[in-house]
Amino acid sequence: MSQLGVLDQRLLVVVGAGGVGKTTLAASMGLVSAAEGARTLVMTFDPSLRLKDALGVGEEAKDHPVKVAGVRGDLDVALLDARATFDRLIKRYAPSPAAANRIYQNRFYRDLAGNLAGILEYMAVERLFEVESEGKYDRVILDTPPTRQALDFLEAPDRIVGFLDSGAVKIALAPWWEEGGGLAALPLRLAARGAEGIADRLIGVRLLHDTVEFFRAFAPLYGGFRARAGEVRKLLRAPDTLFVLVSGPGEDRIPDTMFFARKLREAGHRVGPLVVNQLHPEVADGAPVPPECAAGMALFRFLGERDARGLARLRALLAKGEPLLALPLQAAPPADLAGLAALGGLLTDQLA
């Protein structure tokens, strides 16, 4: 039987607020998975330098998965880079090198596309589709950005389809913007010029032309985007996909945690164990404390009691049988493979 217990799934999606240790937990689960013989990939957005060092990966992981050395089994790590993924998609799916170059040379794409809100989430969807299509791994562990962005990521497939079907794209692809077409097309061209005049006053005609040109150059790729978004939507709701929701300790974290769990279920996702990470330990009464440590110990006692109350309160709110895992605060964040493996052991001990 797998040490991962209920986490023994093909795709694990680790979600939660920022700063709760999602990325570290994802890496720890990756170590356990690989040690059990599963070819495992951990995909993450932007791990800390410390975690990159611990896993031994650098910038090359933005281009392709990198094997983690010194571990039992096969463990790869991939870092998500929105612009690099976008460039690769265009190269792969454009109908010709000339069509790809038309997009690359577009000023809207060069200056703005990599930084627009939502592009990171869209590219994460595409990256997940790439990995799944290759079929190289037995298990993929996806570390998502913090909660609000994670919601954007989960909604990205629907938003891609909605955007491609939107009126804005249809207008950009209309023949109004082109010269020619005879007298029959004259009213439409005049209307387009009127729209240009309004847009020029609002955002500048150059930006409008660059944006329209971008959408038109991108048109041959729309069908593929729509199809891939549909596949990822199915994948995120597949029976062997499980979401692991990670929360920080304390009662003040409960509303956000419960809100996110509800949103996941409403969207049709399978939610697995809820993990409360970085719990302060409770301090036993009557323990001798040197005078110089009294203030620090009082704070530590307060935090331990606060976290215990929060854990009890959260447990009371969960449905019967809904798993809740509690991981203690580490003396220092794991900075090497041994530390990550130890954290993975703490997790799997509760899954047995």
Disulfide bonds with the S-S distance in Angstrom:
none
